[in-house]
Amino acid sequence: MYLHDLVYLLAGLILVFLLLFRVVVVSGTSMNNTLLDGDYLLLLSSTFYQNPQYGDIIVASKESFDNGAPIVKRVIAIEGQWVNIDFKNGVVYVGDSRDHMLPLEEPYTLTPTTVSEGVTFPLQVSEGCLFVMGDNRNDSLDSRSQNIGQVNTKNILGKAMFRIYPFNSIGGLE
């Protein structure tokens, strides 16, 4: 193989990697124990991630989020769905109508959802938006807060697909 072939191959791989994937570092404890502060994540770029679903771990960024720093959260509800939270019992409910919401089974959460951040429930997720929460529910600034609120899908950087560091925790994410 010639040197110029190797350079073209390497340039092609870099271009594909930059278009398809991003690398983001988790900052903070809001996703404990699923993700820890300092974990490196490989994201499927928003160019190719078009249909967020319940349970997806996404990374979003906009100026109002901690001065534009990316946030890593789990999708709880998508546009049109209703969300209600029983803060006394720590249960999150989601459904397609205000009168028909079911409790979520959330084995990934570190703590039950007992902290209200100021948003009034029940609420319907707006068109083009997501309702997101951290897995460490009582130490997460997320869609329960008026500072974050519902996340516009235009602000999604991508879906977290794989933890690439630390090496003893490499693997896919659920």
WOQUI-V95805 format. One record per pair of residues at least 12 apart in sequence whose ideal C-beta (glycine too) atoms are under 6 Angstrom apart, sorted by the first residue. I is the first residue (numbers start at 0). GAP is how many residues later the second one is. Records with the same first field share a line. If there is no record, write none. Layout:
BEGIN
I = GAP  GAP
END
This chain:
BEGIN
19 = 25
20 = 21
21 = 21  23  136
23 = 17  19  35  46
24 = 15
25 = 13  46
28 = 107  110
29 = 104  106  110
30 = 41  103  104
31 = 78  104
32 = 77
33 = 74  101
38 = 124
39 = 124  125
40 = 119  122
41 = 119  120  122
42 = 16  115  117
43 = 114  115  117
44 = 113
45 = 110  111  112
48 = 109  110
51 = 23  78
53 = 21
55 = 19  103
56 = 17  103  116
57 = 98  101
58 = 13  98  99
59 = 91  95  96
60 = 96
61 = 93
72 = 59  61  69
73 = 59
74 = 55  57
75 = 55  57
76 = 17  48  54
77 = 52
78 = 46  48  50
80 = 13  44
81 = 13  16  19  40  42
82 = 40  48
83 = 17  37  38
84 = 28  36
86 = 27  29
89 = 22  23  24
90 = 12
91 = 12  21
97 = 24
107 = 27
108 = 26  28
109 = 25  26
110 = 26  27
112 = 24
114 = 23
116 = 27  28
117 = 28
118 = 25
124 = 25
125 = 24
127 = 24  25
128 = 21  23
129 = 21
130 = 12  19
131 = 19
159 = 13
END
